[in-house]
Amino acid sequence: MINLKNPSLYNNREISWLQFNTRVLKQAQDESLPLLERLKFLAIYGTNLDEFYMIRVAGLKKLFAAGIIVSSADKLTPLEQLREIRKYLHQEQQVVEHCLSGILKKLEPEGIRVKYYQDLNQHEKNRLNKYFNENIYPVIIPIAVDATHPFPHLNNLSFGLIVKLRDSDNTTIERFGIVRVPRVLERFIEIDNGTYVPIGSVVAQHIEDLFPGYSLIKYAAFRVTRNADIEIEEEEADDFLEILEEGLKLRRKGAMVRLEVGINGDDEIVNFFNRHTNVYQDDIYRFHTFLNLSSLWQIVSNKNFAHLLSAPYKPKTLPPLDNNENIFSTLEKEDVLLYHPYESFDPVVKLIQEAAKDPDVVSIKMTLYRSGTDSPIVKSLMSASESGKQVTVMVELKARFDEENNLIWAKALEKAGAHVIYGIKGFKVHAKATLITRRKNGKLKQYAHLGTGNYNPSTSKVYTDMSYLTSKDEITNDMTRFFHFLTGFSKKGKLNELYMSPSQIKPKVLSLIQNETRKKSEGRIIAKLNSLVDDDVIKALYKASQAGVKIDLIVRGICCLKPGIEGVSENIRVISILGKYLEHARTFYFKNDEAGVYISSADWMPRNLMRRIELLTAIKDKTAKEKIIQILELQCADNTLAHELQSDGSYKKIKSDDAKVIDNHKYLEDYANKIAKASTKESAQLVKELSSNIFKQEL
């Protein structure tokens, strides 16, 4: 009998996440991709790593400092995890720098150049000097550091220069100072179309203008990362908005967890800085390139070089939503399942916009987690409220790094007269749900949207997610109960057709896995999600594999399960798909279940299953079910974008050994294009048949 609690059967969560970010880095190394597409993946890699340090590393440091030995199924202590993380990232840093320098070199013949001030000709230097005096000098902050000038507080992700200076009147006197470069200044200065100069190298040339009477001995760029996790004592929060606003201010002042230093950062400069900041030595990273990979977005977004990115794709509005029929009438006739971004998110936006204008609509209820900065959906909700409709919005103020934006929308909605709920004590509301109530023939009729992704039209163009639109009474009745639970008091929160965490989703998932386990070799599971961490779910999958169930897991990010272990998981295959779009949908197929297919807002992680309000929806509509199963099978067959998880925790890129190359992102773009083209001349029924046949023919 194999002990399924054995730590060797589990990947560490943090190392698994680092492996995911390494797969992002491999996209940047992929020479088959356009050059700016590769640079984009480097920017994503850097942004991901910033957040990892701000949240995950900061959390491990707090656990270690508190003397808490908390370990998950892999049994690594916080200190052991920190050591592994540092070792991993210091080794990978050289790969990152080599990749960046290689891409930049290849961009030069294309007209994009990154140059340092000292490499410019005199004309270019003159232009930059003028730019400095007019745009940088008035806002830059030179700071002396000595007995009368204390070391300044540096906010999270602060960037600047550490400088060593010599007194021009008394050359024996040397001093250290700091130049802070405010975030309002872009990290690259574009001196002509395609030529970029890192701002640090420009500021360095004017240090003596910033510290008159002193000459520059040496300098180095720096960047700091702080703990950015906001802790809110909800039991003591009489005014949740006020507490959150205070937390956002404190985020800028959290404990420092990482220091990045530029190419000139010798021991003397680093030691000076660290005497005042006390960053652990192994959390200091010295770079031979410019700091802040996320700043590469500035170059990637240059529209004059869009041809160096992957070909853009315009999401399609497909039947039955591609005509001018009232969307409520359409949903009364049939359910609709959309797969974004191949199918446009516009119908979801249109649903809210029509509801806001329709005089027969009585109420709109909605959850908002990340809605974007210029949301047409929120504007429609405000308009609906101002016109007298009952609008109830659950705005999750604890959506990490979107708190400030959500605060703005919450206040605007309240001002418009909407009933705004700020959260559920002790839980984040991560469910994606909308319920519209409308008068029809003297009775009330309800319409619902349930999704796997956020109500954000911008991210819907690059995230793969599913939207389910229905007017089925059994679904809408449950959604009424769901929103009553959010707005009122309830200790049960049990739904009949839908499943809600923290009480229902995990038991349902375990039950579904156990049902397939009982079928042994006749069992079949395909699960697509962002992360798989929960110990109980992993153990259940191991038992299913031992019983002979064939299991395919499509896990984009963290996967603590180890596949391919003899006697434990040899029937489990795990792939991660990375490409043009960010795989974000949570979708599940259980062959022997009555419903068989489910979509959800929840990953299989303890936080989603036990500490968040999430929804799991059974898809019973035959057309929608077939569509989801075919998409899952297509992704399982991908041999272009997929990486397969090995039993040792590493990943290998899957390579096609035959003439059949399957890139599921490109395939689904082509599929949507074919259906859109056919819908202009064929009946809706023929389009349905065509869409089904396309999948069957290819797979």
CORKA-V507846 format. One record per residue. N is the residue number from 1. RES is the residue in three letters. OMEGA is omega in whole degrees, -180 to 180 (NA if undefined). Layout:
N|RES|OMEGA / N|RES|OMEGA
This chain:
1|MET|-179 / 2|ILE|179 / 3|ASN|-177 / 4|LEU|174 / 5|LYS|-180 / 6|ASN|-177 / 7|PRO|-178 / 8|SER|-180 / 9|LEU|-173 / 10|TYR|171 / 11|ASN|175 / 12|ASN|-177 / 13|ARG|-174 / 14|GLU|178 / 15|ILE|177 / 16|SER|177 / 17|TRP|178 / 18|LEU|176 / 19|GLN|176 / 20|PHE|-179 / 21|ASN|174 / 22|THR|177 / 23|ARG|173 / 24|VAL|178 / 25|LEU|179 / 26|LYS|174 / 27|GLN|177 / 28|ALA|-180 / 29|GLN|-175 / 30|ASP|-175 / 31|GLU|176 / 32|SER|-179 / 33|LEU|174 / 34|PRO|-171 / 35|LEU|-180 / 36|LEU|174 / 37|GLU|177 / 38|ARG|179 / 39|LEU|178 / 40|LYS|180 / 41|PHE|174 / 42|LEU|177 / 43|ALA|178 / 44|ILE|178 / 45|TYR|-178 / 46|GLY|178 / 47|THR|178 / 48|ASN|-176 / 49|LEU|175 / 50|ASP|-178 / 51|GLU|179 / 52|PHE|179 / 53|TYR|-178 / 54|MET|-174 / 55|ILE|-172 / 56|ARG|180 / 57|VAL|178 / 58|ALA|179 / 59|GLY|178 / 60|LEU|179 / 61|LYS|179 / 62|LYS|178 / 63|LEU|-180 / 64|PHE|-179 / 65|ALA|-179 / 66|ALA|179 / 67|GLY|-178 / 68|ILE|178 / 69|ILE|179 / 70|VAL|180 / 71|SER|177 / 72|SER|-174 / 73|ALA|-180 / 74|ASP|173 / 75|LYS|175 / 76|LEU|178 / 77|THR|177 / 78|PRO|-179 / 79|LEU|179 / 80|GLU|179 / 81|GLN|178 / 82|LEU|179 / 83|ARG|180 / 84|GLU|180 / 85|ILE|-178 / 86|ARG|179 / 87|LYS|-178 / 88|TYR|-174 / 89|LEU|178 / 90|HIS|177 / 91|GLN|-176 / 92|GLU|-177 / 93|GLN|179 / 94|GLN|178 / 95|VAL|180 / 96|VAL|-177 / 97|GLU|179 / 98|HIS|179 / 99|CYS|-179 / 100|LEU|-178 / 101|SER|179 / 102|GLY|179 / 103|ILE|-179 / 104|LEU|179 / 105|LYS|-179 / 106|LYS|179 / 107|LEU|-176 / 108|GLU|178 / 109|PRO|179 / 110|GLU|177 / 111|GLY|177 / 112|ILE|-178 / 113|ARG|170 / 114|VAL|-177 / 115|LYS|173 / 116|TYR|-175 / 117|TYR|-175 / 118|GLN|-179 / 119|ASP|-177 / 120|LEU|173 / 121|ASN|-173 / 122|GLN|179 / 123|HIS|180 / 124|GLU|177 / 125|LYS|179 / 126|ASN|178 / 127|ARG|180 / 128|LEU|177 / 129|ASN|178 / 130|LYS|179 / 131|TYR|180 / 132|PHE|-176 / 133|ASN|-175 / 134|GLU|-170 / 135|ASN|-176 / 136|ILE|-176 / 137|TYR|-178 / 138|PRO|-174 / 139|VAL|-179 / 140|ILE|-173 / 141|ILE|174 / 142|PRO|-176 / 143|ILE|174 / 144|ALA|177 / 145|VAL|177 / 146|ASP|-175 / 147|ALA|-178 / 148|THR|179 / 149|HIS|-177 / 150|PRO|178 / 151|PHE|-173 / 152|PRO|170 / 153|HIS|179 / 154|LEU|-178 / 155|ASN|178 / 156|ASN|-180 / 157|LEU|174 / 158|SER|179 / 159|PHE|178 / 160|GLY|-180 / 161|LEU|168 / 162|ILE|-176 / 163|VAL|171 / 164|LYS|-171 / 165|LEU|175 / 166|ARG|177 / 167|ASP|-177 / 168|SER|-179 / 169|ASP|-180 / 170|ASN|-171 / 171|THR|177 / 172|THR|-178 / 173|ILE|177 / 174|GLU|-177 / 175|ARG|174 / 176|PHE|176 / 177|GLY|179 / 178|ILE|172 / 179|VAL|178 / 180|ARG|178 / 181|VAL|-175 / 182|PRO|-178 / 183|ARG|180 / 184|VAL|179 / 185|LEU|178 / 186|GLU|-175 / 187|ARG|174 / 188|PHE|173 / 189|ILE|-180 / 190|GLU|-175 / 191|ILE|166 / 192|ASP|-175 / 193|ASN|176 / 194|GLY|178 / 195|THR|-175 / 196|TYR|178 / 197|VAL|177 / 198|PRO|-174 / 199|ILE|-180 / 200|GLY|-179 / 201|SER|177 / 202|VAL|-180 / 203|VAL|-178 / 204|ALA|-180 / 205|GLN|-176 / 206|HIS|-180 / 207|ILE|-177 / 208|GLU|172 / 209|ASP|-179 / 210|LEU|177 / 211|PHE|-178 / 212|PRO|180 / 213|GLY|179 / 214|TYR|175 / 215|SER|-177 / 216|LEU|174 / 217|ILE|178 / 218|LYS|-180 / 219|TYR|172 / 220|ALA|174 / 221|ALA|177 / 222|PHE|175 / 223|ARG|-177 / 224|VAL|176 / 225|THR|-179 / 226|ARG|172 / 227|ASN|-177 / 228|ALA|180 / 229|ASP|-178 / 230|ILE|176 / 231|GLU|-178 / 232|ILE|176 / 233|GLU|-172 / 234|GLU|179 / 235|GLU|-178 / 236|GLU|-174 / 237|ALA|176 / 238|ASP|177 / 239|ASP|-173 / 240|PHE|-180 / 241|LEU|-178 / 242|GLU|179 / 243|ILE|-179 / 244|LEU|179 / 245|GLU|177 / 246|GLU|178 / 247|GLY|178 / 248|LEU|177 / 249|LYS|-178 / 250|LEU|179 / 251|ARG|-178 / 252|ARG|-174 / 253|LYS|-179 / 254|GLY|-179 / 255|ALA|-180 / 256|MET|-176 / 257|VAL|180 / 258|ARG|174 / 259|LEU|175 / 260|GLU|-176 / 261|VAL|-177 / 262|GLY|-169 / 263|ILE|-177 / 264|ASN|-175 / 265|GLY|179 / 266|ASP|-176 / 267|ASP|-178 / 268|GLU|-180 / 269|ILE|-179 / 270|VAL|-180 / 271|ASN|176 / 272|PHE|-177 / 273|PHE|-173 / 274|ASN|174 / 275|ARG|-177 / 276|HIS|-175 / 277|THR|175 / 278|ASN|174 / 279|VAL|180 / 280|TYR|-172 / 281|GLN|-178 / 282|ASP|175 / 283|ASP|174 / 284|ILE|-178 / 285|TYR|-180 / 286|ARG|-175 / 287|PHE|174 / 288|HIS|174 / 289|THR|177 / 290|PHE|-178 / 291|LEU|172 / 292|ASN|179 / 293|LEU|-179 / 294|SER|178 / 295|SER|178 / 296|LEU|176 / 297|TRP|-180 / 298|GLN|179 / 299|ILE|-179 / 300|VAL|-174 / 301|SER|177 / 302|ASN|-174 / 303|LYS|179 / 304|ASN|-179 / 305|PHE|-178 / 306|ALA|180 / 307|HIS|178 / 308|LEU|174 / 309|LEU|174 / 310|SER|-177 / 311|ALA|-179 / 312|PRO|178 / 313|TYR|178 / 314|LYS|180 / 315|PRO|-175 / 316|LYS|171 / 317|THR|-171 / 318|LEU|176 / 319|PRO|6 / 320|PRO|-174 / 321|LEU|-175 / 322|ASP|177 / 323|ASN|-176 / 324|ASN|180 / 325|GLU|176 / 326|ASN|-174 / 327|ILE|178 / 328|PHE|178 / 329|SER|178 / 330|THR|-177 / 331|LEU|175 / 332|GLU|-179 / 333|LYS|-176 / 334|GLU|172 / 335|ASP|179 / 336|VAL|174 / 337|LEU|-179 / 338|LEU|175 / 339|TYR|-179 / 340|HIS|2 / 341|PRO|-179 / 342|TYR|172 / 343|GLU|-170 / 344|SER|173 / 345|PHE|-176 / 346|ASP|178 / 347|PRO|177 / 348|VAL|176 / 349|VAL|-179 / 350|LYS|179 / 351|LEU|-179 / 352|ILE|-179 / 353|GLN|178 / 354|GLU|178 / 355|ALA|-179 / 356|ALA|-176 / 357|LYS|-173 / 358|ASP|-179 / 359|PRO|180 / 360|ASP|179 / 361|VAL|-178 / 362|VAL|-175 / 363|SER|174 / 364|ILE|176 / 365|LYS|-171 / 366|MET|170 / 367|THR|177 / 368|LEU|178 / 369|TYR|173 / 370|ARG|-173 / 371|SER|-180 / 372|GLY|-174 / 373|THR|-179 / 374|ASP|-168 / 375|SER|174 / 376|PRO|179 / 377|ILE|-180 / 378|VAL|178 / 379|LYS|177 / 380|SER|177 / 381|LEU|178 / 382|MET|179 / 383|SER|179 / 384|ALA|180 / 385|SER|-179 / 386|GLU|180 / 387|SER|174 / 388|GLY|178 / 389|LYS|177 / 390|GLN|-178 / 391|VAL|178 / 392|THR|-176 / 393|VAL|172 / 394|MET|179 / 395|VAL|-178 / 396|GLU|-177 / 397|LEU|-179 / 398|LYS|176 / 399|ALA|-169 / 400|ARG|180 / 401|PHE|171 / 402|ASP|-176 / 403|GLU|-176 / 404|GLU|179 / 405|ASN|-180 / 406|ASN|174 / 407|LEU|-179 / 408|ILE|-179 / 409|TRP|-179 / 410|ALA|180 / 411|LYS|179 / 412|ALA|179 / 413|LEU|177 / 414|GLU|179 / 415|LYS|180 / 416|ALA|177 / 417|GLY|179 / 418|ALA|173 / 419|HIS|-174 / 420|VAL|175 / 421|ILE|-174 / 422|TYR|-179 / 423|GLY|176 / 424|ILE|-175 / 425|LYS|177 / 426|GLY|-177 / 427|PHE|166 / 428|LYS|176 / 429|VAL|-175 / 430|HIS|179 / 431|ALA|179 / 432|LYS|-171 / 433|ALA|175 / 434|THR|178 / 435|LEU|-179 / 436|ILE|179 / 437|THR|-171 / 438|ARG|175 / 439|ARG|175 / 440|LYS|-180 / 441|ASN|176 / 442|GLY|179 / 443|LYS|178 / 444|LEU|177 / 445|LYS|-176 / 446|GLN|-177 / 447|TYR|-172 / 448|ALA|167 / 449|HIS|174 / 450|LEU|-175 / 451|GLY|175 / 452|THR|-176 / 453|GLY|-174 / 454|ASN|176 / 455|TYR|-176 / 456|ASN|-178 / 457|PRO|-179 / 458|SER|-179 / 459|THR|180 / 460|SER|179 / 461|LYS|-179 / 462|VAL|176 / 463|TYR|172 / 464|THR|-179 / 465|ASP|178 / 466|MET|175 / 467|SER|178 / 468|TYR|-179 / 469|LEU|-175 / 470|THR|171 / 471|SER|-180 / 472|LYS|-176 / 473|ASP|-177 / 474|GLU|177 / 475|ILE|-176 / 476|THR|177 / 477|ASN|177 / 478|ASP|180 / 479|MET|174 / 480|THR|177 / 481|ARG|180 / 482|PHE|-179 / 483|PHE|174 / 484|HIS|177 / 485|PHE|-179 / 486|LEU|-174 / 487|THR|-176 / 488|GLY|176 / 489|PHE|177 / 490|SER|177 / 491|LYS|-177 / 492|LYS|177 / 493|GLY|-178 / 494|LYS|178 / 495|LEU|-175 / 496|ASN|-179 / 497|GLU|176 / 498|LEU|178 / 499|TYR|-174 / 500|MET|171 / 501|SER|13 / 502|PRO|-171 / 503|SER|-168 / 504|GLN|-170 / 505|ILE|-178 / 506|LYS|176 / 507|PRO|180 / 508|LYS|180 / 509|VAL|179 / 510|LEU|179 / 511|SER|179 / 512|LEU|178 / 513|ILE|-180 / 514|GLN|178 / 515|ASN|176 / 516|GLU|180 / 517|THR|179 / 518|ARG|-180 / 519|LYS|178 / 520|LYS|-175 / 521|SER|176 / 522|GLU|180 / 523|GLY|-179 / 524|ARG|179 / 525|ILE|166 / 526|ILE|-179 / 527|ALA|179 / 528|LYS|-179 / 529|LEU|180 / 530|ASN|-175 / 531|SER|176 / 532|LEU|-174 / 533|VAL|-170 / 534|ASP|-177 / 535|ASP|-176 / 536|ASP|178 / 537|VAL|179 / 538|ILE|178 / 539|LYS|179 / 540|ALA|177 / 541|LEU|176 / 542|TYR|-180 / 543|LYS|178 / 544|ALA|178 / 545|SER|179 / 546|GLN|180 / 547|ALA|178 / 548|GLY|180 / 549|VAL|176 / 550|LYS|-173 / 551|ILE|172 / 552|ASP|178 / 553|LEU|176 / 554|ILE|-172 / 555|VAL|-176 / 556|ARG|-170 / 557|GLY|-175 / 558|ILE|172 / 559|CYS|-180 / 560|CYS|176 / 561|LEU|176 / 562|LYS|179 / 563|PRO|170 / 564|GLY|178 / 565|ILE|-176 / 566|GLU|179 / 567|GLY|-178 / 568|VAL|-170 / 569|SER|-178 / 570|GLU|178 / 571|ASN|180 / 572|ILE|174 / 573|ARG|-180 / 574|VAL|174 / 575|ILE|174 / 576|SER|-178 / 577|ILE|175 / 578|LEU|-180 / 579|GLY|-175 / 580|LYS|-178 / 581|TYR|178 / 582|LEU|180 / 583|GLU|-171 / 584|HIS|-176 / 585|ALA|172 / 586|ARG|-172 / 587|THR|-172 / 588|PHE|176 / 589|TYR|176 / 590|PHE|-168 / 591|LYS|-171 / 592|ASN|176 / 593|ASP|-178 / 594|GLU|177 / 595|ALA|173 / 596|GLY|-174 / 597|VAL|-179 / 598|TYR|167 / 599|ILE|-175 / 600|SER|171 / 601|SER|-169 / 602|ALA|166 / 603|ASP|178 / 604|TRP|178 / 605|MET|179 / 606|PRO|-178 / 607|ARG|-180 / 608|ASN|-174 / 609|LEU|-173 / 610|MET|-173 / 611|ARG|178 / 612|ARG|171 / 613|ILE|-178 / 614|GLU|176 / 615|LEU|173 / 616|LEU|-174 / 617|THR|173 / 618|ALA|178 / 619|ILE|-175 / 620|LYS|177 / 621|ASP|-172 / 622|LYS|-179 / 623|THR|-180 / 624|ALA|179 / 625|LYS|-179 / 626|GLU|180 / 627|LYS|-179 / 628|ILE|-179 / 629|ILE|180 / 630|GLN|177 / 631|ILE|179 / 632|LEU|180 / 633|GLU|176 / 634|LEU|-179 / 635|GLN|176 / 636|CYS|-178 / 637|ALA|-177 / 638|ASP|177 / 639|ASN|-180 / 640|THR|-176 / 641|LEU|-172 / 642|ALA|171 / 643|HIS|-178 / 644|GLU|179 / 645|LEU|178 / 646|GLN|-177 / 647|SER|178 / 648|ASP|178 / 649|GLY|179 / 650|SER|179 / 651|TYR|175 / 652|LYS|177 / 653|LYS|178 / 654|ILE|179 / 655|LYS|-179 / 656|SER|178 / 657|ASP|180 / 658|ASP|-177 / 659|ALA|-177 / 660|LYS|179 / 661|VAL|-178 / 662|ILE|173 / 663|ASP|-170 / 664|ASN|179 / 665|HIS|180 / 666|LYS|-180 / 667|TYR|-177 / 668|LEU|172 / 669|GLU|-179 / 670|ASP|179 / 671|TYR|-179 / 672|ALA|178 / 673|ASN|180 / 674|LYS|-179 / 675|ILE|179 / 676|ALA|179 / 677|LYS|-179 / 678|ALA|-175 / 679|SER|179 / 680|THR|-178 / 681|LYS|-179 / 682|GLU|176 / 683|SER|-180 / 684|ALA|-179 / 685|GLN|179 / 686|LEU|178 / 687|VAL|178 / 688|LYS|179 / 689|GLU|180 / 690|LEU|-178 / 691|SER|179 / 692|SER|-178 / 693|ASN|179 / 694|ILE|-180 / 695|PHE|-176 / 696|LYS|-179 / 697|GLN|-176 / 698|GLU|-173 / 699|LEU|NA
